Amino acid sequence: MTERNLPDLKAVLIATGLILTLAMGIRHGFGFWLQPLSAAHGWTRETYSSAMAWQNLMWGAFGPLAGIAIERFGTMKVVIFGACCYAGGLLWMATVSHPVLFIAGSGVLLGAALACTAFGAVSGIIGRTAPLEKRSWAFGISSAASSFGQFMMMPVEQSLITQAGWQNAFFLLAAVVMMLMVPMALRLREAPRAASTGNEQSISAAIREAFGHRSFLLLTAGYFVCGFQVVFIGVHMPSYLKDQGITDGSIAVTALALIGLFNIFGSYYAGKLGGIYKKPYLLSGIYSARTAVIALFLLAPLTSYSVYLFSAAMGLLWLSTVPLTNGVIAGIFGVRYLSMLSGFVFFSHQLGSFSGVWLGGYLYTRFGSYNVVWGITLALGIFAALINLPVSEKPLSRMNAAPQNS
């Protein structure tokens, strides 16, 4: 590929930004379908929650496979495949009423779709396109696009359900995905990669090294908690508010949109602070703050204002763990296999997501309330705050012996 065919950074950021806005924005709004879809099919909340849990688990499981596919076929083809899976998953949710088929089909299709269209899939081309001095800025732009998607798509999805009905809302979103994602994916053409030279650490050696490192295991366990908390709240918040007597759907829409809005600032400043203070201490502080915010929310009188304050506070803490966690991994192991190692940690995040969304529905069905799940969420927050304290950012000895590629 000649120099003139190299991807343009501005074009890549615009394309990946729109892809992330749609992929993450639509996904964050799935909680709005829990009650209308369950009522239409006569399901308990456990059925829909199981589908969302399976989706999150498959997202994590398909992540490494998507990375391998990108290495072989390129980002453009993988994102187009992901867009087709996304549209197919939305159509499946609109038309399939058998609970087992609904859970399996939507979980697999949307899990694969997110693995091929979310940040893990497009981060490689962003990193390869951006010059070293602009790389962190470029990643920040993409992270902000993910958060903006949540902020923008919440009211859009709720409006579609209200105006067009829950089934037609799926049809319309499937059409939007195909009409916008595919053209954006066509812009993601990559330069050929230079052949490796010299003695480099193998993939298997990097995996063994990471899983034999105490701090990596602690980070992985902490990320499980992050996934549990954010997906339980994101999916079950609208139903929880209705159960507590807040029947105005616009309040839930605004609450989830506020999480997305404040998440933009939280993620940005967490990354900035990570360059000044010790990242493990910041992670511990974030999990501690989450626990305090959730406890105050549950103890305070529930009003629209308390919901908005909770959402703004949680938004600041929502995905602020991401730049810090990846920063610690890069600091310890270098950037040669950063995407792969981050993928393993992200799979733990998705196991937590699976547990949070599924337990939310399962325990609600068994006990008639979310009280037990809120209790588990608080306990896990304390656990994560404690296990991040002993995490060490110290580079491995081999890092000092040989410089790592940037």
C-alpha positions, -999 to +999 in steps of 0.1 A: +000+000+000+015+033-010+018+064+013-012+081-004-034+051+006-025+054+043-056+062+064-063+098+073-065+103+111-094+128+109-114+104+087-106+074+110-117+094+141-150+105+124-157+070+112-149+052+144-166+079+164-199+074+147-195+036+148-189+038+186-217+062+191-242+038+175-227+006+189-225+017+225-255+041+224-280+015+213-266-011+236-269+011+267-306+016+259-316-021+260-330-016+295-360+003+280-373-028+263-373-050+295-409-042+306-427-037+273-411-068+257-417-090+288-453-079+290-459-086+253-446-122+256-458-129+291-422-133+304-408-126+338-379-101+340-355-131+343-359-140+307-350-107+292-323-102+318-308-136+308-306-125+272-288-093+282-265-113+304-257-138+276-251-109+253-225-094+276-208-128+281-206-134+244-192-099+238-163-107+261-158-142+246-159-130+210-135-101+217-102-121+212-117-138+181-125-103+167-090-092+173-076-123+155-100-116+126-088-080+124-052-091+122-061-113+092-089-095+073-086-059+085-107-036+106-130-026+077-143-061+070-147-070+106-167-039+114-190-045+084-195-081+097-203-066+131-228-042+117-246-071+099-247-090+132-260-059+150-289-054+126-296-092+127-296-092+165-321-063+166-344-080+141-341-112+161-352-094+193-381-079+174-395-111+159-386-141+181-409-149+210-396-183+222-376-175+253-348-199+248-343-189+211-346-152+221-319-156+247-295-176+225-299-158+192-299-122+205-271-130+229-248-145+203-256-120+175-253-089+196-223-102+215-205-108+183-217-074+170-203-055+199-170-074+198-167-063+162-179-027+165-171-014+200-138+002+212-118-030+213-123-036+176-115+000+164-088+009+189-061-009+168-066+012+137-068+044+158-035+035+175-018+027+142-031+058+124-024+084+150+012+096+154+027+088+188+023+124+201-014+123+193-022+088+203-036+094+238-056+123+224-071+101+197-080+074+222-097+100+243-118+112+214-130+077+207-138+071+244-158+103+244-177+091+214-187+060+233-200+081+262-217+105+239-235+076+223-251+068+256-261+104+262-275+109+227-293+075+221-312+072+254-339+097+245-339+085+209-346+049+219-372+058+245-389+081+219-389+053+193-405+029+217-432+054+228-440+067+193-435+036+171-439+007+195-412-016+209-411-039+179-409-011+153-382+006+173-360-025+168-367-024+130-358+013+127-326+009+147-316-021+125-320+001+094-300+029+110-271+006+119-268-007+083-272+028+067-246+045+089-222+019+102-214+002+069-204+034+050-183+045+080-166+011+080-156+015+044-133+044+055-113+022+078-086+011+053-053+003+069-016+005+060+004-027+057+022-036+089+059-039+090+074-074+096+086-081+131+124-082+136+146-094+164+138-116+193+104-107+206+083-122+234+057-147+221+020-145+226+019-176+248+048-163+269+031-129+274-001-147+285+018-169+310+037-139+323+005-118+329-015-146+346+015-153+368+016-117+379-003-108+411-012-073+401-027-084+368-049-109+387-060-082+411-069-058+383-088-086+366-108-092+397-116-055+402-128-052+366-153-080+373-169-056+399-169-027+374-189-048+349-213-061+375-222-026+388-225-006+356-246-032+336-269-040+366-276-003+369-278+004+332-303-024+325-324-025+356-325+012+366-357+020+345-376-009+361-363-001+396-376+034+394-410+022+382-412-002+411-405+026+435-433+047+421-415+069+396-436+060+366-426+090+344-404+073+318-386+105+310-369+105+343-352+071+336-343+084+301-327+115+316-310+095+343-292+072+318-284+101+295-268+120+324-247+089+332-234+091+296-229+128+297-209+129+329-190+097+318-174+118+291-158+141+318-151+113+342-132+091+317-112+121+305-101+134+339-094+099+352-069+094+325-054+129+331-051+122+369-035+089+361-005+107+348-001+125+381-011+101+409-007+064+414-033+046+393-041+018+418-050+044+445-072+062+420-090+029+411-095+022+448-109+057+453-133+052+424-147+020+437-150+035+472-168+065+458-192+043+438-200+024+470-207+056+488-228+071+460-250+039+457-255+037+495-266+074+497-289+068+467-306+039+485-308+057+518-321+090+506-357+098+498-363+088+461-372+118+440-365+129+405-338+151+418-321+124+438-321+102+407-305+129+387-278+136+413-271+098+415-268+096+378-244+125+375-222+111+403-222+076+388-215+090+354-183+106+367-173+071+380-189+050+353-160+041+330-133+061+346-117+027+355-109+020+319-080+044+312-065+037+346-067-001+343-052-001+308-026+024+320-015+000+348-013-029+324+008-009+299+030+003+328+037-033+339+040-052+307+045-026+280+024-020+249+035-049+227+005-070+237-016-044+254-047-051+233-046-088+240-039-084+277-066-057+280-089-082+262-084-108+289-092-082+316-122-070+297-135-106+295-136-105+333-155-072+331-181-090+309-183-119+333-193-093+359-217-078+334-233-112+329-236-117+366-250-083+373-277-082+347-287-119+352-288-118+390-308-086+388-336-104+369-332-137+388-332-123+423-360-099+415-382-128+403-374-148+435-378-120+460-399-094+443-374-066+447-339-055+438-328-052+475-305-083+475-288-072+443-282-037+456-266-053+487-243-075+465-234-044+445-223-025+477-203-055+490-185-059+457-176-022+456-159-025+490-141-056+477-128-039+446-116-008+466-095-031+488-080-054+462-067-025+441-047-010+469-018-035+467-016-034+429+019-024+418+026-003+387+063-012+387+075-024+353+087-059+349+125-063+350+126-071+312+110-037+306+141-021+320+163-043+299+148-036+265+127-007+253+092-016+242+075-005+210+052+024+215 
